[in-house]
Every structure is written in C-alpha cells, then in structure tokens.
C-alpha cells in the first residue's frame, strides 16, 4: 500500500485512481450526495485505510477510507476524528474498523 505524507496528497492520488465520489458518514450507511444514494454496510467494502495524525494536537487526527460499492461506485470517506467518535450503528462501526 502506498504511503502519503498528507491527507490532501492521498485524496488527490486516490481520486486520480478512480475513487471519484465523496461519501458522508450517516448512522446506518454511507451517503453519496452527488448521486443522491445511500450505501449500506453489506453493499460496500473498504479497500484501503489511511490514518493521519495532526502535528499540533491529537484532535487533528483523521482517517481516510477508499471505498468500493457493489455497483462499481468508488469514492472516499474522510472521518476527522475516527470511527469511534461518530454515533453510528454497530454494523457501520465493524465495517469501518
């Protein structure tokens, strides 16, 4: 797996490699606002996970997920505080672990 120095470097490279959609984390699913769809845990897989730690504070931690849905949609989810900080279902928590 490729290593990146910054979150923006990782996002730019992954977008250039086909992860073109932006996903938002909802309690029971991922949302792709541009396509107006929701993707449930059984319908996607996490291909790659990258963790970035803030230089000045642990509050600046973020996790980048490269995700593929069963229907071929590929995109990125940026979680600014890590999966444990969000109020999400147990299925979503296990999928993003």
C-alpha positions in Angstrom: 0.0 0.0 0.0 1.2 3.5 -0.9 2.2 5.9 1.9 1.2 9.5 1.9 2.6 12.4 3.8 -0.6 14.4 3.9 -4.4 13.9 3.7 -4.7 16.1 0.6 -1.9 14.2 -1.2 -3.8 10.9 -0.5 -7.1 12.3 -1.6 -5.7 13.7 -4.9 -3.9 10.5 -5.7 -6.9 8.2 -4.9 -9.2 10.5 -6.9 -6.8 10.2 -9.9 -7.0 6.4 -9.5 -10.8 6.2 -9.7 -12.1 7.0 -6.2 -14.1 9.9 -7.6 -17.1 10.2 -5.3 -17.3 11.8 -1.8 -19.1 9.8 0.8 -20.6 11.1 4.1 -21.0 9.0 7.2 -24.5 8.5 8.4 -25.6 6.4 11.4 -26.7 3.4 9.3 -25.0 3.9 5.9 -22.7 6.0 3.7 -24.3 8.8 1.7 -23.2 10.0 -1.7 -24.9 13.3 -2.0 -23.8 13.9 -5.6 -25.6 10.7 -6.7 -28.4 11.0 -4.1 -27.9 7.5 -2.9 -27.2 5.7 0.4 -24.9 2.7 0.5 -25.5 0.2 3.4 -22.7 -1.8 5.1 -23.5 -5.0 3.2 -23.1 -3.1 -0.2 -19.6 -1.7 0.2 -16.1 -2.7 1.1 -13.2 -0.7 2.4 -10.3 -1.1 0.0 -7.7 1.0 1.8 -7.5 2.9 5.1 -5.0 5.7 5.8 -4.5 7.4 9.1 -3.2 10.9 9.5 -2.1 12.4 12.8 -2.2 16.1 13.5 1.1 17.8 14.2 -0.1 20.1 17.0 -2.9 18.1 18.6 -4.4 14.6 18.7 -7.7 16.4 17.9 -6.4 16.9 14.4 -6.4 13.1 13.6 -8.3 11.9 10.6 -8.9 8.7 8.8 -9.3 8.3 5.0 -11.2 5.3 3.6 -11.0 4.3 0.0 -14.4 2.5 -0.6 -15.9 0.4 -3.4 -19.6 -0.2 -3.6 -21.0 -3.4 -5.1 -22.4 -1.4 -8.1 -19.0 -0.2 -9.0 -19.1 3.3 -7.4 -15.8 4.1 -5.8 -15.2 7.0 -3.5 -13.6 8.4 -0.4 -14.8 9.0 3.2 -12.8 11.3 5.4 -13.5 10.8 9.1 -12.0 13.7 11.0 -12.0 12.1 14.5 -12.0 8.3 13.8 -14.9 5.9 13.6 -15.3 5.8 17.4 -16.2 9.5 17.6 -19.3 9.2 15.5 -22.7 8.0 16.6 -23.0 5.1 14.1 -24.5 1.6 14.1 -22.6 -1.4 15.1 -22.6 -2.7 11.5 -21.1 0.5 10.3 -18.5 0.5 13.1 -17.4 -3.0 12.3 -17.2 -2.3 8.5 -15.0 0.8 9.1 -12.8 -0.7 11.7 
